[in-house]
């Protein structure tokens, strides 16, 4: 493991949070799937799996990187929680 992985993990978490915010505001034009359809959920679930892989990889690393690894793990877990909440919101508020 190295610092690049920690930076990549933090960037992935920030991207995931940005994806949720963007998906809540705009439909996915030009795609067979629209915002209220299955495509968006599928994209979010795919990103959840990617986040879980990065979190798992960082948790196995023994190097602390001055506390930055733990902070990156925390932020990635928060990003995953946000994606779970986005799916739950969509489920409870139905299609538009």
N, C-alpha and C positions, 0 to 999 in steps of 0.2 A: 504494500500500500504506500501511497505517497500523497503529497499535498495536492497534486492534480486531481486525485480521486475525491478528496474532500471538497475542492472547489467545484468539481463537476456535480457532486451531490447537492451542494448548495444551489447551484445554478438550475439543476433539474427541479428542485423544490420550488424555487421562485417561478420557474416556467409553468409548473403545474398550477400554482396559485393564480398566475396570470391567465392560464387557459380557462379556469373555472369562471373568473370574472368576465372574460371575453365571451364565453359560451352563453352566459346568462344574459348578455346584452344583444347578441347578434345571431341571426339564423345562419346556417351554413349554406349559402347560395351556391349553385353549380354542383351540388352533390345530390345523390339519390336520397340521402338522409337529411332531414331538416332538424332544427333545434329541438322540436318536441318529439322527434322520432327516435328510433332505436340506435341510429348512428352515433349520436352524441353520447348516449350512455355507454356504448361500446368503446368509444374513444376514452372516456373517463376511466372505465374499468381497465383498459389497456395501460393507462398511465399509472393507475394504482399498482398493477403488477410490477411495472418498472420501478416505481418507488420502493416497493417491498424488496426487490432484488438489491437495490442500492443500499437500503437500510441494513439488510442482512449482511452484505459485504462489509460495510463500515463497522458493524457490531463485531465482526470476527477479527478485525484488525486490532493488534495489540498496542500499536503506537498511538499516543494521545494527541500529538501535534499541538501541544500547549492548550488543550481544552477545546480546540476548534472541531475536532472530530465529534465529540459529544454534542457540541452546539449544532453541528450540521445534522446529526442524527435527530435531535429534537426538532429542528425546523422541518426536516423531511417527514417526520411523524405527524407534525401539525399540518403539513400540506396534504398528507394522506387523509387525515381526519376531515379536512375541508372538502376533499373530493367525495368522501363518504357522505358528508352532509349535503353536498350538491345533488347526489343521487337520491338521497332521502327526500330532499325538498321536491325534486322532480316527481318522485313517486307519490308524495302526499298532496301535491297541488295539481296533479293530472296534466293532461295535454292541453295545449292552448290552440 
